[in-house]
Amino acid sequence: MKKRVGYYDIAKGIGIILVVIAHIEYMPLELRQYIVTFHMPAFFIISGMLMNLTKERDREVRPLLRHKFMRILLPYLVFSLVIPVTYYLRFLITKEGYSGEHFIQDILVGLSMTGVSVLWFLPTLFFSELIVLLIIKNLKRPVVLILSIIMMVGLWFLPFVLPFTALFLWRTVYCTLLVLIGFALFPIISRASEKPFYVLPVSAVLFIILYFTGLANGIVDLHYVILGNRILYFLNATMGSVALVLLSVFIDAKIGWMGNALQFFGRHSLFIMITHIDFMILYLGEKLAFALSDASPRGKEIVFNIAATIFTLGIEVILIIIWEKIKKCGILFIGDKRKSKE
């Protein structure tokens, strides 16, 4: 396990930048609709590819589960408390926008694994990877495989009995399928990475096709399990994720300076995912962008959207550097240490 595979970090870096862009308030609807067809599914599909890359099928279960818990679920549990406490403290100062009832509700949402705000991503990723790990370790044991399928069916119907778990369980079922898709696609991506120049036109064609198929399926939202046509959703998610990874292969091989910058964002994608909304980073970036766009004589909307993206990411970079300097990164989360065997 000598080094990380750069193009996966680049893909996650582009993905988290697209997450920020999709959350900017005045981003054009058509662009947002295009981004959401694949930007969140890509994280799950890439996760499946990494599970194959690191040969999780052959690794010991206990240390692997401990690593996943520390990397994914522990940050979820910590921030499921931190975020409501932050909101409640702000309410005590401003007396606006929150209350004790909201605080209790958010704590219960956290305990149900539904997730407050963007935190939904973490338990969904953890349990999706867990189910996929169970499946891939038992592919040659039909009884266990059948039980895994029965468990998936049970997860689908359990919300009808426990409705407060509905979003979490349905997300987990869909995202388990996305992780499995990524696991299965890994050999294709590995072969494609050997010819980085040729993958660029393939990536471009897939992105162009995705524009039309994305429009056909309309606005989707994995957070709230709004998927439109399910078959088209998974087709778009797969096509966009593959296009993203192939583009990242090209960048990693041919545009080193860009690849290094995007790898930084990819390595810290969980940090940005968690902080950009609920810690007011995006809000501050938009405030600064408003000031800049107001001073612009023309193209105010374009200036605002570009500036909001740059300011938000710039603030995140500063926070990440500070976080690493005070040596707290290893306590809570952030750093996917999976590497290749090169």
Secondary structure per residue as TSV (DSSP state, phi and psi in degrees):
chain	resnum	aa	ss	phi	psi
A	1	M	-	360.0	80.4
A	2	K	-	-95.0	-38.6
A	3	K	B	-153.7	160.3
A	4	R	-	-73.2	155.7
A	5	V	-	-89.9	110.9
A	6	G	H	-59.5	-38.5
A	7	Y	H	-70.2	-22.5
A	8	Y	H	-71.6	-39.4
A	9	D	H	-64.1	-39.5
A	10	I	H	-61.8	-44.0
A	11	A	H	-61.2	-42.6
A	12	K	H	-67.8	-33.2
A	13	G	H	-64.3	-46.4
A	14	I	H	-62.8	-40.4
A	15	G	H	-60.4	-44.2
A	16	I	H	-72.8	-29.7
A	17	I	H	-65.1	-40.0
A	18	L	H	-65.5	-34.0
A	19	V	H	-61.0	-46.6
A	20	V	H	-61.6	-46.9
A	21	I	H	-59.9	-43.0
A	22	A	H	-65.2	-23.2
A	23	H	H	-92.7	-4.6
A	24	I	S	-70.0	133.6
A	25	E	T	-60.3	-41.2
A	26	Y	T	-107.0	22.7
A	27	M	-	-66.1	136.7
A	28	P	-	-54.1	138.5
A	29	L	H	-59.3	-40.1
A	30	E	H	-64.4	-39.7
A	31	L	H	-66.9	-42.7
A	32	R	H	-62.4	-41.6
A	33	Q	H	-62.1	-37.4
A	34	Y	H	-66.6	-45.5
A	35	I	H	-62.9	-44.5
A	36	V	H	-71.2	-10.7
A	37	T	T	-64.9	-23.3
A	38	F	T	-144.0	-12.0
A	39	H	H	-67.8	-39.7
A	40	M	H	-80.4	-43.1
A	41	P	H	-55.4	-31.6
A	42	A	H	-59.2	-36.7
A	43	F	H	-64.1	-36.0
A	44	F	H	-75.5	-40.4
A	45	I	H	-66.1	-42.0
A	46	I	H	-63.5	-37.1
A	47	S	H	-59.0	-42.5
A	48	G	H	-63.6	-39.5
A	49	M	H	-62.0	-41.4
A	50	L	H	-68.1	-33.6
A	51	M	H	-62.5	-36.1
A	52	N	H	-74.6	-42.8
A	53	L	H	-55.7	-44.8
A	54	T	T	-90.2	7.9
A	55	K	T	54.0	50.5
A	56	E	G	-63.5	-23.7
A	57	R	G	-59.3	-31.1
A	58	D	G	-102.1	0.0
A	59	R	S	-92.2	158.2
A	60	E	-	-64.6	139.0
A	61	V	H	-71.5	-45.6
A	62	R	H	-61.2	-51.7
A	63	P	H	-65.0	-30.1
A	64	L	H	-66.9	-44.5
A	65	L	H	-65.1	-39.0
A	66	R	H	-62.0	-41.8
A	67	H	H	-63.1	-43.4
A	68	K	H	-65.6	-39.7
A	69	F	I	-61.6	-47.5
A	70	M	I	-67.0	-35.4
A	71	R	I	-81.7	-31.2
A	72	I	I	-119.6	-55.1
A	73	L	I	-78.8	-35.6
A	74	L	H	-61.0	-46.7
A	75	P	H	-57.5	-37.3
A	76	Y	H	-61.1	-47.8
A	77	L	H	-64.0	-41.0
A	78	V	H	-64.9	-50.1
A	79	F	H	-76.8	-18.8
A	80	S	H	-67.0	-20.2
A	81	L	H	-95.5	-41.4
A	82	V	H	-62.5	-45.1
A	83	I	H	-65.6	-49.2
A	84	P	H	-60.2	-38.9
A	85	V	H	-62.6	-41.4
A	86	T	H	-61.9	-45.8
A	87	Y	H	-61.4	-40.9
A	88	Y	H	-69.8	-38.9
A	89	L	H	-63.2	-39.1
A	90	R	H	-66.0	-36.3
A	91	F	H	-63.8	-40.0
A	92	L	H	-62.6	-28.7
A	93	I	H	-84.9	-45.1
A	94	T	H	-95.7	-22.4
A	95	K	-	61.3	26.8
A	96	E	-	-135.0	148.4
A	97	G	S	76.8	-0.3
A	98	Y	-	-158.3	174.5
A	99	S	-	-165.4	175.0
A	100	G	H	-62.0	-35.7
A	101	E	H	-64.5	-41.5
A	102	H	H	-62.6	-39.7
A	103	F	H	-60.7	-48.2
A	104	I	H	-63.1	-41.9
A	105	Q	H	-62.1	-42.7
A	106	D	H	-66.1	-36.7
A	107	I	H	-63.3	-42.9
A	108	L	H	-66.2	-38.9
A	109	V	H	-60.8	-40.3
A	110	G	H	-64.1	-44.0
A	111	L	H	-66.1	-30.5
A	112	S	T	-77.8	-2.4
A	113	M	T	70.4	9.4
A	114	T	-	-70.4	-39.3
A	115	G	-	91.0	127.7
A	116	V	S	-77.5	127.7
A	117	S	G	54.9	-130.8
A	118	V	G	-73.2	-7.6
A	119	L	G	-65.8	-15.0
A	120	W	G	-53.7	-30.5
A	121	F	H	-61.6	-37.2
A	122	L	H	-70.1	-54.8
A	123	P	H	-64.8	-31.9
A	124	T	H	-62.8	-44.2
A	125	L	H	-64.2	-44.4
A	126	F	H	-60.2	-52.0
A	127	F	H	-75.0	-28.7
A	128	S	H	-64.8	-46.1
A	129	E	H	-63.1	-36.4
A	130	L	H	-63.4	-45.4
A	131	I	H	-66.4	-42.3
A	132	V	H	-62.9	-39.9
A	133	L	H	-60.2	-42.4
A	134	L	H	-61.5	-40.8
A	135	I	H	-69.2	-49.8
A	136	I	H	-70.0	-26.1
A	137	K	T	-78.1	-11.2
A	138	N	T	-126.6	24.9
A	139	L	T	-61.3	-28.3
A	140	K	T	-97.8	9.8
A	141	R	-	-121.0	91.1
A	142	P	H	-54.3	-37.3
A	143	V	H	-63.8	-47.4
A	144	V	H	-66.1	-37.6
A	145	L	H	-63.8	-42.6
A	146	I	H	-63.5	-41.0
A	147	L	H	-63.6	-35.7
A	148	S	H	-64.2	-41.5
A	149	I	H	-65.7	-41.0
A	150	I	H	-61.9	-39.0
A	151	M	H	-62.2	-42.3
A	152	M	H	-61.2	-42.9
A	153	V	H	-62.9	-40.6
A	154	G	H	-61.9	-40.1
A	155	L	H	-62.1	-33.3
A	156	W	H	-69.2	-38.4
A	157	F	H	-93.3	-16.6
A	158	L	G	-57.8	-36.2
A	159	P	G	-57.5	-24.4
A	160	F	G	-69.8	-21.2
A	161	V	T	-95.5	-39.0
A	162	L	S	-121.5	79.7
A	163	P	G	-61.1	-25.6
A	164	F	G	-70.7	-11.7
A	165	T	G	-98.0	2.0
A	166	A	H	-56.2	-54.1
A	167	L	H	-59.6	-46.0
A	168	F	H	-61.4	-47.3
A	169	L	H	-70.0	-43.2
A	170	W	H	-66.6	-39.2
A	171	R	H	-58.3	-44.8
A	172	T	H	-61.7	-40.8
A	173	V	H	-62.3	-50.0
A	174	Y	H	-64.2	-42.0
A	175	C	H	-74.1	-27.1
A	176	T	H	-60.8	-41.1
A	177	L	H	-63.7	-38.9
A	178	L	H	-64.8	-43.1
A	179	V	H	-63.3	-40.4
A	180	L	H	-63.1	-39.2
A	181	I	H	-60.4	-45.6
A	182	G	H	-61.9	-42.0
A	183	F	H	-59.5	-42.9
A	184	A	H	-71.4	-30.7
A	185	L	H	-81.8	-13.0
A	186	F	H	-52.5	-47.1
A	187	P	H	-59.5	-35.8
A	188	I	H	-66.0	-44.4
A	189	I	H	-63.9	-39.7
A	190	S	H	-61.4	-43.2
A	191	R	H	-67.6	-39.9
A	192	A	H	-64.8	-32.6
A	193	S	T	-65.8	-15.6
A	194	E	T	-76.7	-13.0
A	195	K	-	-129.5	69.8
A	196	P	H	-62.0	-30.0
A	197	F	H	-68.6	-35.5
A	198	Y	H	-80.2	-17.6
A	199	V	H	-76.5	-20.2
A	200	L	H	-62.7	-50.1
A	201	P	H	-62.7	-34.3
A	202	V	H	-63.4	-44.5
A	203	S	H	-60.3	-44.4
A	204	A	H	-62.4	-43.2
A	205	V	H	-63.0	-42.9
A	206	L	H	-63.3	-41.3
A	207	F	H	-65.1	-36.7
A	208	I	H	-67.6	-46.3
A	209	I	H	-59.6	-40.9
A	210	L	H	-60.8	-32.6
A	211	Y	H	-58.4	-45.1
A	212	F	H	-77.1	-41.6
A	213	T	H	-69.6	-30.9
A	214	G	H	-66.3	-42.7
A	215	L	H	-61.7	-37.3
A	216	A	H	-65.0	-31.6
A	217	N	H	-92.0	-11.9
A	218	G	-	76.2	-169.9
A	219	I	-	-68.5	129.4
A	220	V	-	-125.0	160.3
A	221	D	B	-154.1	106.0
A	222	L	T	-65.4	-31.1
A	223	H	T	-54.6	-48.7
A	224	Y	T	-100.9	12.1
A	225	V	T	55.4	45.0
A	226	I	B	-101.8	101.1
A	227	L	-	-114.2	-6.0
A	228	G	S	65.2	-135.7
A	229	N	S	-72.5	117.5
A	230	R	H	-59.8	-44.4
A	231	I	H	-63.3	-45.3
A	232	L	H	-66.2	-35.3
A	233	Y	H	-61.0	-49.0
A	234	F	H	-68.9	-33.4
A	235	L	H	-62.9	-47.5
A	236	N	H	-64.5	-42.5
A	237	A	H	-60.6	-43.2
A	238	T	H	-68.7	-45.3
A	239	M	H	-62.9	-45.5
A	240	G	H	-66.0	-39.5
A	241	S	H	-67.1	-43.6
A	242	V	H	-63.8	-43.3
A	243	A	H	-60.5	-40.7
A	244	L	H	-64.0	-45.7
A	245	V	H	-67.8	-39.9
A	246	L	H	-64.8	-40.8
A	247	L	H	-59.5	-40.5
A	248	S	H	-66.4	-35.1
A	249	V	H	-59.9	-44.9
A	250	F	H	-64.8	-46.3
A	251	I	H	-61.0	-43.3
A	252	D	H	-61.0	-37.2
A	253	A	H	-86.4	-32.1
A	254	K	H	-115.6	-20.9
A	255	I	-	-129.4	78.6
A	256	G	H	-59.8	-44.1
A	257	W	H	-63.8	-39.9
A	258	M	H	-68.7	-40.7
A	259	G	H	-60.8	-40.4
A	260	N	H	-63.6	-42.1
A	261	A	H	-65.1	-44.4
A	262	L	H	-69.1	-32.6
A	263	Q	H	-63.3	-36.5
A	264	F	H	-59.1	-48.2
A	265	F	H	-65.4	-36.8
A	266	G	H	-65.7	-41.5
A	267	R	H	-65.1	-25.9
A	268	H	T	-114.0	26.6
A	269	S	H	-64.3	-35.6
A	270	L	H	-65.9	-39.1
A	271	F	H	-59.1	-49.7
A	272	I	H	-65.4	-40.2
A	273	M	H	-56.5	-45.2
A	274	I	H	-76.4	-36.9
A	275	T	H	-93.7	-23.2
A	276	H	H	-68.4	-25.7
A	277	I	H	-101.1	-57.5
A	278	D	H	-76.1	-11.9
A	279	F	T	-107.9	19.6
A	280	M	S	65.9	17.6
A	281	I	H	-67.7	-47.1
A	282	L	H	-63.2	-40.0
A	283	Y	H	-59.3	-45.5
A	284	L	H	-65.4	-41.6
A	285	G	H	-60.9	-38.9
A	286	E	H	-69.6	-37.8
A	287	K	H	-60.9	-45.3
A	288	L	H	-64.9	-37.1
A	289	A	H	-67.4	-36.4
A	290	F	H	-59.6	-43.7
A	291	A	H	-61.9	-40.8
A	292	L	H	-71.0	-42.4
A	293	S	H	-69.5	-32.6
A	294	D	H	-63.8	-30.0
A	295	A	T	-85.4	-7.2
A	296	S	-	-84.7	133.2
A	297	P	S	-72.5	-22.8
A	298	R	S	-150.9	164.4
A	299	G	-	58.9	41.3
A	300	K	H	-59.2	-40.0
A	301	E	H	-67.0	-41.9
A	302	I	H	-65.5	-44.1
A	303	V	H	-60.4	-43.2
A	304	F	H	-61.1	-49.1
A	305	N	H	-64.3	-42.6
A	306	I	H	-66.1	-45.3
A	307	A	H	-65.1	-40.6
A	308	A	H	-61.7	-39.6
A	309	T	H	-64.5	-48.0
A	310	I	H	-66.0	-45.2
A	311	F	H	-63.2	-43.9
A	312	T	H	-62.5	-47.1
A	313	L	H	-66.7	-36.0
A	314	G	H	-63.2	-43.5
A	315	I	H	-63.5	-40.0
A	316	E	H	-61.5	-41.1
A	317	V	H	-59.6	-44.8
A	318	I	H	-60.8	-45.5
A	319	L	H	-64.6	-39.3
A	320	I	H	-63.5	-43.4
A	321	I	H	-62.3	-43.3
A	322	I	H	-63.1	-45.0
A	323	W	H	-57.2	-44.8
A	324	E	H	-69.3	-34.7
A	325	K	H	-64.5	-37.0
A	326	I	T	-88.4	8.3
A	327	K	T	61.8	31.7
A	328	K	-	-100.6	-6.9
A	329	C	H	-55.9	-45.6
A	330	G	H	-69.3	-16.3
A	331	I	H	-76.7	-43.2
A	332	L	H	-103.3	-52.7
A	333	F	-	-153.6	-82.5
A	334	I	-	-98.4	115.3
A	335	G	-	152.2	102.3
A	336	D	-	-76.9	112.1
A	337	K	-	-96.2	12.3
A	338	R	-	-70.4	136.3
A	339	K	-	-136.7	172.8
A	340	S	B	-94.0	168.7
A	341	K	-	-99.0	46.4
A	342	E	-	-95.6	360.0
